[in-house]
Amino acid sequence: MNRHIYKLQKPKPLKKGARIGIVSPSSPAEANAIAAGMEELRRLGFVVEEPPAMGAQGYFAGGHEERLQQFCKTVHNKNMDGVIATRGGYGANYLIDFRLSTRLQRPKCIVGFSDLNIIQSLMLEVRGWAGFYGPMVAAGFHQGSGQPSGYDMASFLQAVGETERKWNIPLRGTALVSGSASGRIVGGCLTMLQTTVGTDFQVNAKGAILLLEDRGVKPYQVDRMLRHLVQAGFFSGVKGIVLGDFPDCDPPMAGSPIVPEICVEVLGPLRVPIVYGAPIGHTKRAMLTIPLGVKARLQAKGEGTLEIMETAVEE
């Protein structure tokens, strides 16, 4: 892929007192989980705006036009410093059909993972916007800092607030293939990345450190997705890979390959450094926040470290 890579467009940092808007571009979230997540964000010192009520329609948080308008209005609002999704699920891809990439103007911190990753990928690949692959209001923040199914406070505050210094993110995984590599960080949810193949916003992994994670898929389905990406040339020129811990992905029968074994078999021949088991995205541990689009160095040794070489926000 020879797509032009834009100069990274960085949003303003989120400091104490910053105003946070809540969006629901995908599936509906439980009200009590949203309330708990908003309270945690307020504990961190942010001013959190109550999201407007929407009427859920099946597995969508609201109608397609309604979700689009809520998302765009929140991002456009000059009084909002950052945007955090309630949860993932399904539906953000519909917003893209409304020419979303041309509707949004100045970059803002848009934080989330799972289904929101399709919008993060679109804005990074088409507009050059930095992204923030991390906790959501009702999927991470609601459980609290350092808690199971909660979030890692240090990496979140560094990603959205650090404007000067480099920092390290301990990956708390296992090096499957040892080594070190440098490149810009791209990727996110494996299912969402696969759906970008063949689009004009296909994630460009050439020269990149690639994040891959997911949940609730059987090992053979992970195998199928990874092999599709290999066959599509998706991994051509990738420099290093950080894999999540793939919860709820147990094999359907005893003796079947498990996900880390599949990753070694499919990704090992790429001969790039690989760390498996980082608490990113769908994880039952405290979720890390990883800035997307920035330059980083992957150290695949021991539990692995991601050295962030470039801030994701700027004044």
N, C-alpha and C positions, 0 to 999 in steps of 0.2 A: 504494500500500500504506500503510495507516494503523497498522501494528503499533507498539505502544509500544516505545520504545527505553529499555532499562534503564540505570541508572547503571552505568558501567563498573566491573566487578569485577576488581581487580588482584591478581595473586599476589605472594608475597614474591620479592625479587631473588635471583639466583644469583650469589653471590660465591665467591671461592676457598675451597675446603673444602666447598662445597655438594655434597650427594649427588644423583646423577643416576640415574634409573631408565630402563631401555631397554625399549621396547614394540614389538610387531610386529602392528599391527591390520590389515595388508594382505597384501602378498605376501612370500615368503621372500627373505632376503638372503644373500649369500655369506659364509661364516664368516670368511674372511680380511679381507674388507672391514669387517665388524663389528669385528673385532679391531683393525684399523688406526684406525677411527673412535674406538673407546673409548680407545686409546692417545693420540690427539690431544686428546680431552677431558681426560684425566688430565694431559697436558702443560700445559693451561690452568689446572690447579690444582683440578679437580673430583674428587670421589670417585665413581667409576662402578661401579655394581653389575652383576655378571654377570647377564644375562637368563636366565630359566629356559628349558630346552630345550623346543622344540615340534616336533611331527612335521608337516612340510609336507604339505599336501593339494592337489595340483595347483598352481594359481596362488595359493593361500592359504598363509600361514605356519603355519597350524594350523586346527583346526576352529573354527567360528564361536563356540561357547560357550567354547572354550579361549582364543581371542584376546580375547573379551570379558572373561573373568575375569582374564587377565593385565593387560589395560589398566586395568580398574577397581581391581584390587588394587594396582597400581603408583601410580595417582593417589591412592588412599586412604591409602597407607602414610605414616604421620606421619614416618618417618625419611627419606623421599624429598623433596627440595626442588624437583626439576624432572623433567620427563619428555621424552625425545627418542625419536622413532621411528627404526627401523632403515632403512626405505626406504618408498617408495610402492608403486605397482603397482595392485592392486585388492583390495577387500574391506572397507574401513572402513565402507561404507554398511550392511553387515549388522549391525554393532554398534549402529547407530541403531535397528534394529528391536527391540532388547531394552530400549527406553526408556532409552537411555544418558543423556539429558539430566537425568533425574530420579535416576539412580544416583550421579552425581558430586556431591560436596559442596563443599569449598572450592576456589577456583581455584588452579592451579599453572601454572608456565611449561610449556606443552606446545608443543614446537618441532618443526617439520617443514613439508613442502610436498606437492604432488602429491595423492595419494589421502587423506592425513591432513587435507587442507583441508576435507573434508566434515564432519569432527568439529569443526574450528575454527569453521566457519561455523555449525554447530548450536549450539555453546556460546556464541558471540557473540550470535546472534540470539535464542535462547531464554532464556539465562541471563545474558547480558551479560558473559561472560568475555573478557578481553583474550587475544589469540592472538599467536603468533610464527611468521611465515612465513619459514622459513629452513632451514639445512642439516640433514641427518639423518646418523645414525651412518655408514651405508654409502652415503650419497649426499651428499657434501660434506665432512664431517669426515674421511673416510677418505683424501682426497687432500691435505689439509693447507691451512694458511692461505696465501692469496694465489696458490694454484696453479690451473692449468686444471682445471675440474670440482671445484674445492675450494670454499673459503668465505672470506668477508671477515671477518677477526677483529674489526676495530673495530666494525662495525655489529652483530655478534652480541653482543659484550660490552656495548655500550651498550643494546641492546634488552632484554636479560635482567638487566642490573645497574644501570642508571642510575636513581637515585631522586630527583634534585634538579634537574638542569639540562636545558635543551632542547639538541638537537643537530641537525646537518645530515647527511643522507645524499646524497653525490654519486651521481646516477643513471647517469652514464656512458652516456647514450643520446643521442637526438636529438629536439629539439622538433619535432613534426609540426604542432602548432597552438600558437602562442606565447600566453603569458599567465600569470596566477597565480590560484590558487583555494585555498580553505580548506575543510576538512571532516574528518570522522573517516575513518580508513583501513579499507576493507573489501575483500574479494575474494580473489584467489589464482589457482588453476588454472581456465582457461576451461572445460574439460570438466566439472569438478566444479561450478562455478557454474551451468552450464546445467542440471545435474541437480537443483539445488535449486528450480528454477522449478515452481510449483504445490504445493510442500510447505509445511508450517507453519514451516519454517526457511529459506524463500527469502531469500537475501541482499538486504538493503535498501540500495540504492545511492543513495537520495534524500539529497541534501545531503552526499554522500561523495566522497572521493578513492578511485577504484576501481583495484585491481590486476587485470591480466589477463595471463596467460602460459600457454604450453603447449609441447609438443614433439611431433614425429613425426606431425603432421597436415598434410594437403595444404592448400594455400591455399584451394581451394574449400570444404573442410571448415571452415576458420576463417571464411570468408564465411558459410556456412550457419549456424554457431553464433551469430555476431554478429547476423545478420539475424533469427534466431529471437528473440534477446534484445531486439532493437529492436521486433519485432512483439508481444512479450509485455509491452512497457512497462517492461522492466527498467531502462533507462537514464533513466527519467523523474526529473528533478531532480538527476542526477549533476553534481558540480561540477568534476571533473577526472579524468584517466585516466593511469595509468602502465602501459605495455605492456612485456612481456619481449622477449627477442630471438628467440624462436620458432626454436630450432635444429631441424635435420632436417625443415624444412617447405618444402623446395624445390618449385617447380612441376613437375607431371608432364610438361610439354612446353614447349619453347622458345616464348616469346611470351606465355605465360600470366601473369596478374597474380601478383605476389609479395605476401607478407603485409603489408608496410608500405603498399603501394598499396591493398590491400583495407581496411586500417584507416582510411586517409584517406577512402576512398569511403564506408564505412559509418558511421564514427564522426565524421568531419569535420562533417557537418550538425548535430551536437549543439552545436557552437560552444562547446566547453569546452577548456581547456588539455590537451594530450596530449603525453606523452613516450614515444617508442618506443625499444626496444633496451636497457632496463635489465637487468642481470644478476640477475634474480630467479627463484626457482623453477628450472625446467628451463633450465639454461644451461651452456655449456661454459667459462664464465669463473668467477672467484671469486664465489660467490653471496652477495648481500646478505641480511641479516636485516631484515625489515620488521615492526614491531609492528602488530597489527590491533586496531581499535577506538579507537585514540587519535586526538586531534586533531592535524592536520598542515596544512602549507601547501605546495602544489606550485608550484614555480617552473619553468615550461616555457620555458626560455631556454637556448640553447647545448646543453650535455649534460644539463641538467635537475638540479634539486635538490629533495629532499623535506626540509622543515624539520619536525622532530618537536617539537610544541608542548607535549606532555604525556607524562610518563613512563608506561611500561606496567607498571611494578612499584612496589610501595611496602612499606615496613617494617611 
